[in-house]
Amino acid sequence: VSSLLNFARKNKPIFKKTDISLLIENYLKIFEKKDNIKIDFSGEGNVFSEVDSDQITQVLSNLVTNAVEAMPGGGTIKIRVYKDGKNSVFSISDTGCGIKEENMKKIFEPFFTTKQIGKGTGLGLAVSYGIIKAHKGSIEIKSNADPNKGPTGTEFIVRLPCLETAEKSVKTDVLKHI
C-alpha cells in the first residue's frame, strides 16, 4: 500500500547532503536478514550526494528485498558503494535465479511482476526508477537467468550525481539567472 501511495503521489524529495555508504550501513543494521542469505558490503568513504535519504532507503529496500526473494534457497547479496567520475554509485547484486531476457524491458513498468498473485504488486522497481530519476540519477540492470551462459543472478547499478557536481550545477544555475 505504501508503494502504491508513493507511486500515485509522486512525493517530492527533500534533498540533504548524505554519505551514501553510511546510509546503506544504517539500512543494513535494521534489515532482517535470513540465515541462508549472506550480505557482503563494501563502501568507499566520502561518497556524498544530495538525496532524500528516506527515498533512497526505499530504493535500497526494494532492491534488497527483490534480491532475497530471487534466492529462496539462499545465496549472497553484494552491495558496493564507490565514486565513478561525477557520480556516487551503489550496486546491489545477487546470486539468484536472474531475470529472463523477455522480462528485462518491462522490469521498471508499473504493475509488472513475475511473482505469484498476492506476492507482489509490481510497483517496487517502478517506484525505485521514479525516485532515482527524481534525483537526476540512473538505474541500470544486468542479469543472467541462463545457467548455460554462466552464473545466474542480477545486479542493479544506481548512479546519483556527486555532491560536488550538484553544488556546481546549483551555482551555474544561479549565475544564469542573474
NUSEGU-215542 format. One record per residue (C-alpha): residue number from 0; residue in three letters; x, y, z. Coordinates in nm, 3 decimals. Layout:
BEGIN
(NUM; "ALA"; (X; Y; Z))
...
END
This chain:
BEGIN
(0; "VAL"; (0.000; 0.000; 0.000))
(1; "SER"; (0.287; 0.235; 0.086))
(2; "SER"; (0.450; 0.180; -0.254))
(3; "LEU"; (0.119; 0.239; -0.432))
(4; "LEU"; (0.062; 0.565; -0.244))
(5; "ASN"; (0.416; 0.687; -0.313))
(6; "PHE"; (0.378; 0.598; -0.680))
(7; "ALA"; (0.044; 0.778; -0.701))
(8; "ARG"; (0.158; 1.088; -0.510))
(9; "LYS"; (0.498; 1.123; -0.674))
(10; "ASN"; (0.642; 1.260; -0.348))
(11; "LYS"; (0.890; 1.542; -0.395))
(12; "PRO"; (1.229; 1.461; -0.248))
(13; "ILE"; (1.379; 1.669; 0.033))
(14; "PHE"; (1.748; 1.682; -0.057))
(15; "LYS"; (2.020; 1.677; 0.209))
(16; "LYS"; (2.394; 1.608; 0.197))
(17; "THR"; (2.420; 1.233; 0.255))
(18; "ASP"; (2.705; 0.986; 0.289))
(19; "ILE"; (2.581; 0.701; 0.068))
(20; "SER"; (2.798; 0.438; 0.241))
(21; "LEU"; (2.670; 0.542; 0.584))
(22; "LEU"; (2.310; 0.542; 0.457))
(23; "ILE"; (2.349; 0.183; 0.338))
(24; "GLU"; (2.529; 0.077; 0.659))
(25; "ASN"; (2.240; 0.216; 0.863))
(26; "TYR"; (1.985; 0.038; 0.643))
(27; "LEU"; (2.170; -0.293; 0.685))
(28; "LYS"; (2.157; -0.253; 1.065))
(29; "ILE"; (1.776; -0.266; 1.057))
(30; "PHE"; (1.744; -0.515; 0.770))
(31; "GLU"; (1.611; -0.852; 0.891))
(32; "LYS"; (1.849; -1.094; 0.726))
(33; "LYS"; (1.756; -1.455; 0.667))
(34; "ASP"; (2.001; -1.720; 0.790))
(35; "ASN"; (2.065; -1.855; 0.440))
(36; "ILE"; (2.149; -1.511; 0.294))
(37; "LYS"; (2.499; -1.364; 0.320))
(38; "ILE"; (2.542; -0.986; 0.287))
(39; "ASP"; (2.879; -0.869; 0.152))
(40; "PHE"; (2.905; -0.490; 0.186))
(41; "SER"; (3.195; -0.264; 0.095))
(42; "GLY"; (3.177; 0.111; 0.074))
(43; "GLU"; (3.430; 0.379; -0.004))
(44; "GLY"; (3.439; 0.677; 0.227))
(45; "ASN"; (3.344; 1.029; 0.120))
(46; "VAL"; (3.081; 0.928; -0.135))
(47; "PHE"; (2.835; 1.213; -0.087))
(48; "SER"; (2.524; 1.309; -0.281))
(49; "GLU"; (2.231; 1.540; -0.218))
(50; "VAL"; (1.945; 1.293; -0.173))
(51; "ASP"; (1.625; 1.233; 0.015))
(52; "SER"; (1.759; 0.963; 0.246))
(53; "ASP"; (1.413; 0.815; 0.309))
(54; "GLN"; (1.351; 0.774; -0.063))
(55; "ILE"; (1.695; 0.625; -0.132))
(56; "THR"; (1.639; 0.388; 0.162))
(57; "GLN"; (1.313; 0.284; -0.006))
(58; "VAL"; (1.507; 0.208; -0.326))
(59; "LEU"; (1.759; 0.004; -0.123))
(60; "SER"; (1.480; -0.183; 0.050))
(61; "ASN"; (1.309; -0.264; -0.281))
(62; "LEU"; (1.632; -0.387; -0.442))
(63; "VAL"; (1.748; -0.591; -0.142))
(64; "THR"; (1.402; -0.744; -0.092))
(65; "ASN"; (1.393; -0.848; -0.458))
(66; "ALA"; (1.741; -0.996; -0.427))
(67; "VAL"; (1.638; -1.200; -0.123))
(68; "GLU"; (1.324; -1.323; -0.300))
(69; "ALA"; (1.531; -1.427; -0.603))
(70; "MET"; (1.733; -1.662; -0.377))
(71; "PRO"; (1.480; -1.883; -0.196))
(72; "GLY"; (1.749; -2.145; -0.138))
(73; "GLY"; (1.996; -1.888; -0.007))
(74; "GLY"; (2.288; -1.703; -0.160))
(75; "THR"; (2.491; -1.385; -0.143))
(76; "ILE"; (2.396; -1.021; -0.185))
(77; "LYS"; (2.689; -0.793; -0.268))
(78; "ILE"; (2.649; -0.421; -0.207))
(79; "ARG"; (2.917; -0.182; -0.328))
(80; "VAL"; (2.948; 0.196; -0.292))
(81; "TYR"; (3.204; 0.397; -0.488))
(82; "LYS"; (3.263; 0.712; -0.691))
(83; "ASP"; (3.266; 0.692; -1.068))
(84; "GLY"; (3.363; 1.024; -1.220))
(85; "LYS"; (3.087; 1.271; -1.131))
(86; "ASN"; (2.863; 1.003; -0.981))
(87; "SER"; (2.810; 0.836; -0.649))
(88; "VAL"; (2.736; 0.474; -0.732))
(89; "PHE"; (2.586; 0.189; -0.538))
(90; "SER"; (2.530; -0.155; -0.678))
(91; "ILE"; (2.332; -0.446; -0.542))
(92; "SER"; (2.389; -0.790; -0.690))
(93; "ASP"; (2.258; -1.133; -0.602))
(94; "THR"; (2.331; -1.495; -0.685))
(95; "GLY"; (1.965; -1.567; -0.752))
(96; "CYS"; (1.772; -1.702; -1.048))
(97; "GLY"; (1.822; -1.394; -1.268))
(98; "ILE"; (1.567; -1.216; -1.486))
(99; "LYS"; (1.465; -1.369; -1.816))
(100; "GLU"; (1.557; -1.167; -2.126))
(101; "GLU"; (1.194; -1.123; -2.232))
(102; "ASN"; (1.122; -0.950; -1.898))
(103; "MET"; (1.418; -0.710; -1.899))
(104; "LYS"; (1.243; -0.435; -2.100))
(105; "LYS"; (0.934; -0.448; -1.876))
(106; "ILE"; (1.112; -0.462; -1.542))
(107; "PHE"; (1.051; -0.094; -1.450))
(108; "GLU"; (0.691; -0.080; -1.575))
(109; "PRO"; (0.428; -0.019; -1.305))
(110; "PHE"; (0.237; -0.334; -1.206))
(111; "PHE"; (0.468; -0.568; -1.398))
(112; "THR"; (0.561; -0.866; -1.183))
(113; "THR"; (0.670; -1.224; -1.229))
(114; "LYS"; (0.565; -1.310; -0.875))
(115; "GLN"; (0.263; -1.519; -0.787))
(116; "ILE"; (-0.069; -1.344; -0.721))
(117; "GLY"; (-0.062; -1.197; -0.372))
(118; "LYS"; (0.322; -1.200; -0.353))
(119; "GLY"; (0.397; -0.868; -0.521))
(120; "THR"; (0.233; -0.559; -0.671))
(121; "GLY"; (0.484; -0.485; -0.945))
(122; "LEU"; (0.542; -0.138; -0.801))
(123; "GLY"; (0.877; -0.175; -0.622))
(124; "LEU"; (1.101; -0.129; -0.924))
(125; "ALA"; (0.870; 0.126; -1.088))
(126; "VAL"; (0.877; 0.337; -0.770))
(127; "SER"; (1.255; 0.292; -0.742))
(128; "TYR"; (1.301; 0.405; -1.102))
(129; "GLY"; (1.089; 0.716; -1.037))
(130; "ILE"; (1.284; 0.802; -0.722))
(131; "ILE"; (1.621; 0.771; -0.896))
(132; "LYS"; (1.501; 0.984; -1.191))
(133; "ALA"; (1.373; 1.248; -0.945))
(134; "HIS"; (1.727; 1.254; -0.803))
(135; "LYS"; (1.868; 1.312; -1.155))
(136; "GLY"; (2.029; 0.970; -1.142))
(137; "SER"; (2.012; 0.649; -1.341))
(138; "ILE"; (1.948; 0.284; -1.266))
(139; "GLU"; (2.093; 0.006; -1.479))
(140; "ILE"; (2.029; -0.366; -1.465))
(141; "LYS"; (2.245; -0.661; -1.564))
(142; "SER"; (2.108; -1.011; -1.530))
(143; "ASN"; (2.160; -1.372; -1.635))
(144; "ALA"; (1.883; -1.630; -1.595))
(145; "ASP"; (2.051; -1.897; -1.813))
(146; "PRO"; (2.293; -2.124; -1.621))
(147; "ASN"; (2.441; -2.228; -1.958))
(148; "LYS"; (2.571; -1.872; -2.002))
(149; "GLY"; (2.743; -1.857; -1.663))
(150; "PRO"; (2.646; -1.785; -1.304))
(151; "THR"; (2.288; -1.668; -1.264))
(152; "GLY"; (2.195; -1.353; -1.079))
(153; "THR"; (2.107; -0.988; -1.113))
(154; "GLU"; (2.288; -0.661; -1.050))
(155; "PHE"; (2.129; -0.318; -1.017))
(156; "ILE"; (2.364; -0.022; -1.054))
(157; "VAL"; (2.238; 0.315; -0.926))
(158; "ARG"; (2.421; 0.633; -1.020))
(159; "LEU"; (2.349; 0.963; -0.842))
(160; "PRO"; (2.522; 1.298; -0.901))
(161; "CYS"; (2.809; 1.351; -0.656))
(162; "LEU"; (2.759; 1.637; -0.416))
(163; "GLU"; (3.035; 1.840; -0.583))
(164; "THR"; (2.850; 1.805; -0.915))
(165; "ALA"; (2.521; 1.909; -0.756))
(166; "GLU"; (2.685; 2.216; -0.596))
(167; "LYS"; (2.844; 2.321; -0.926))
(168; "SER"; (2.514; 2.288; -1.113))
(169; "VAL"; (2.335; 2.495; -0.849))
(170; "LYS"; (2.599; 2.771; -0.873))
(171; "THR"; (2.581; 2.761; -1.254))
(172; "ASP"; (2.200; 2.788; -1.246))
(173; "VAL"; (2.221; 3.085; -1.009))
(174; "LEU"; (2.468; 3.262; -1.238))
(175; "LYS"; (2.244; 3.201; -1.540))
(176; "HIS"; (1.952; 3.372; -1.366))
(177; "ILE"; (2.142; 3.684; -1.254))
END
